[in-house]
Amino acid sequence: MKKLLIAFEGLPGAGKTTLAKELASIFNGEFVEEIVANDKFKPDQDEYYIESELIKLRRFGNSKKRLNFFDRSFYSMRAYNYGRKMIGWSHITETIDEYVLGTRKPDLFVYLRVGDITLCNKRKTREVNDIDVWTREDSLVQIRDFYDRYFKKEKNQITIETDDKSMDEVKKLLIQEIKEYV
C-alpha cells in the first residue's frame, strides 16, 4: 500500500483545517495538524515551525493510513517568509530549504485560494496586527501571490476558489477530486 500525503495550503480563513479534518474522517485517513506541540522552541521562533514540520513528516512516516491530510506543509513556511521578506522583515528561507525541502514533498496539494484578502481576517474574526504577517493585508497579498505563482507550476494540485463558496460546496468538490486522484 502506497501512502499518500495530501497537503492543504492557502491563506487564513480558506478552510484548510476544517476541510482537512473532515476529509480525513470521510476517507478514513490521518489528519495532522498545522502546528505540532513541542517544548523545544517557543512558538514565536521560526525554528519552532521547522521542527513542527519535521515532526509532522515523522508522523506521516509512522502512519498506518493510506491517506494522510496535512493542515499546511513546509510550503506555507516558504510563503510566510516570502511575505515577511517582501515587507522588509527578516526571513529564514535558506534554513527552510536546507532542513525541510529535501525531505518529502506532498503527493497532492489542495490550494484553497482566497482572492479577496479582506475575507481572511473576517472569516477568522481577527483584528489586523501590524506585526502578524498572517493578518496584515499587504503581506497577505504577497503571500497569495507567492502561492499563485507556485501552484500555477505545480502539477499535482487542486485549486479551488473559496471566495464565493460555502465549506459544504468546497468539500463536495474536494471529495470528487480526491476520489479521482486516488
C-alpha positions as CSV (number, residue, x, y, z in Angstrom):
1,M,0.0,0.0,0.0
2,K,1.4,3.3,-1.0
3,K,0.7,6.1,1.5
4,L,-0.3,9.4,0.1
5,L,0.4,12.8,1.6
6,I,-2.2,15.5,0.8
7,A,-1.3,19.0,2.0
8,F,-3.9,21.8,2.4
9,E,-2.5,25.2,1.6
10,G,-3.8,28.7,1.4
11,L,-4.4,31.9,3.4
12,P,-6.0,32.1,6.8
13,G,-9.8,31.6,6.6
14,A,-9.7,29.5,3.5
15,G,-11.0,26.4,5.3
16,K,-7.8,24.3,5.4
17,T,-8.1,22.9,8.9
18,T,-11.8,22.3,8.8
19,L,-11.7,20.5,5.4
20,A,-8.5,18.5,6.1
21,K,-10.1,17.1,9.3
22,E,-13.4,16.4,7.6
23,L,-11.8,14.7,4.6
24,A,-9.5,12.6,6.8
25,S,-12.6,11.3,8.5
26,I,-14.5,10.7,5.3
27,F,-11.6,8.9,3.7
28,N,-10.6,7.1,6.9
29,G,-7.3,8.9,6.7
30,E,-4.9,10.5,9.2
31,F,-5.2,14.2,10.0
32,V,-2.0,16.0,11.0
33,E,-2.5,19.5,12.5
34,E,-0.7,22.6,11.4
35,I,1.5,23.1,14.5
36,V,2.6,20.1,16.4
37,A,3.1,20.9,20.1
38,N,6.8,20.7,21.0
39,D,8.5,22.3,24.0
40,K,11.9,22.5,22.3
41,F,11.2,26.0,20.9
42,K,8.9,28.9,21.7
43,P,6.0,29.3,19.2
44,D,7.3,32.8,18.2
45,Q,10.6,31.4,16.9
46,D,10.9,30.4,13.3
47,E,12.8,27.2,14.3
48,Y,9.7,26.1,16.1
49,Y,7.8,25.8,12.8
50,I,10.6,24.0,11.1
51,E,10.8,21.5,13.9
52,S,7.0,21.1,13.7
53,E,7.2,20.3,10.0
54,L,9.8,17.6,10.7
55,I,7.6,16.1,13.4
56,K,4.7,16.1,11.0
57,L,6.8,14.2,8.4
58,R,7.8,11.7,11.0
59,R,4.1,11.2,11.9
60,F,3.4,10.6,8.2
61,G,6.2,8.0,8.1
62,N,4.8,6.2,11.1
63,S,1.1,6.4,9.9
64,K,-0.7,3.2,9.0
65,K,-3.3,5.1,7.0
66,R,-3.2,5.2,3.2
67,L,-4.3,8.9,3.0
68,N,-2.7,11.5,5.2
69,F,-4.1,15.0,5.3
70,F,-1.7,17.8,6.4
71,D,-3.0,21.1,7.6
72,R,-0.3,23.1,5.7
73,S,3.1,21.9,4.7
74,F,6.6,23.4,4.5
75,Y,5.4,25.5,1.5
76,S,3.4,27.6,4.0
77,M,6.6,28.4,5.8
78,R,8.1,29.5,2.5
79,A,5.1,31.6,1.7
80,Y,5.1,33.1,5.2
81,N,8.8,34.0,5.0
82,Y,8.3,35.4,1.5
83,G,5.6,37.7,2.9
84,R,8.0,38.8,5.7
85,K,10.8,39.4,3.2
86,M,8.5,41.5,0.9
87,I,7.5,43.8,3.8
88,G,11.1,44.2,4.9
89,W,11.3,41.8,7.8
90,S,14.0,39.1,8.2
91,H,13.3,35.7,6.8
92,I,14.8,32.2,7.0
93,T,14.1,30.8,3.6
94,E,17.6,29.3,3.3
95,T,17.1,27.4,6.6
96,I,13.7,26.1,5.4
97,D,15.3,24.9,2.2
98,E,18.2,23.2,4.0
99,Y,16.2,21.4,6.6
100,V,12.8,20.7,5.1
101,L,12.5,20.9,1.4
102,G,14.7,17.9,0.8
103,T,12.6,15.6,3.0
104,R,9.2,14.7,1.5
105,K,7.1,16.7,-0.9
106,P,3.3,16.1,-0.7
107,D,1.8,13.8,-3.4
108,L,-1.1,16.2,-3.8
109,F,-1.6,19.8,-2.8
110,V,-5.0,21.3,-2.2
111,Y,-4.8,25.0,-2.6
112,L,-7.8,26.8,-1.2
113,R,-7.5,30.2,-2.9
114,V,-8.8,33.4,-1.3
115,G,-8.9,36.1,-3.9
116,D,-10.4,38.8,-1.7
117,I,-7.8,39.4,1.0
118,T,-10.3,41.1,3.3
119,L,-12.1,37.8,3.8
120,C,-9.1,36.3,5.6
121,N,-9.5,38.3,8.8
122,K,-13.3,38.4,8.5
123,R,-13.6,34.6,8.4
124,K,-11.1,34.2,11.2
125,T,-12.7,37.1,13.1
126,R,-9.3,38.6,13.8
127,E,-8.1,42.2,14.0
128,V,-5.2,43.2,11.8
129,N,-2.0,43.3,13.8
130,D,0.9,45.2,12.4
131,I,3.5,42.6,13.4
132,D,1.5,39.5,12.3
133,V,2.2,38.6,8.7
134,W,-0.9,36.4,8.6
135,T,-3.3,39.4,9.4
136,R,-1.6,42.3,7.5
137,E,-3.3,42.8,4.2
138,D,-0.1,43.9,2.5
139,S,1.7,40.7,3.5
140,L,-1.4,38.6,2.7
141,V,-1.4,39.9,-0.9
142,Q,2.3,39.0,-1.2
143,I,1.7,35.5,0.3
144,R,-1.3,34.9,-2.0
145,D,0.8,36.0,-5.0
146,F,3.5,33.5,-3.9
147,Y,1.0,30.7,-3.7
148,D,-0.5,31.7,-7.1
149,R,2.9,31.6,-8.8
150,Y,3.8,28.3,-7.1
151,F,0.6,26.4,-7.8
152,K,0.4,27.6,-11.4
153,K,3.5,25.5,-11.9
154,E,2.7,22.6,-9.6
155,K,1.3,19.6,-11.5
156,N,-0.1,17.6,-8.5
157,Q,-2.6,20.1,-7.2
158,I,-6.2,21.0,-6.9
159,T,-7.0,24.7,-6.7
160,I,-10.4,25.8,-5.6
161,E,-11.5,29.5,-5.4
162,T,-13.2,29.8,-2.0
163,D,-14.5,33.4,-2.0
164,D,-18.0,32.7,-3.1
165,K,-18.3,29.0,-2.0
166,S,-19.6,27.5,1.3
167,M,-17.5,24.9,3.1
168,D,-20.0,22.3,2.0
169,E,-19.6,23.2,-1.6
170,V,-15.8,23.1,-1.4
171,K,-16.0,19.8,0.5
172,K,-18.2,18.2,-2.2
173,L,-15.7,19.4,-4.9
174,L,-12.8,18.0,-3.0
175,I,-14.4,14.6,-2.3
176,Q,-14.9,14.2,-6.1
177,E,-11.4,15.4,-6.9
178,I,-9.7,13.2,-4.3
179,K,-11.6,10.2,-5.4
180,E,-10.4,10.7,-9.0
181,Y,-6.8,11.2,-7.8
182,V,-6.6,8.1,-5.6
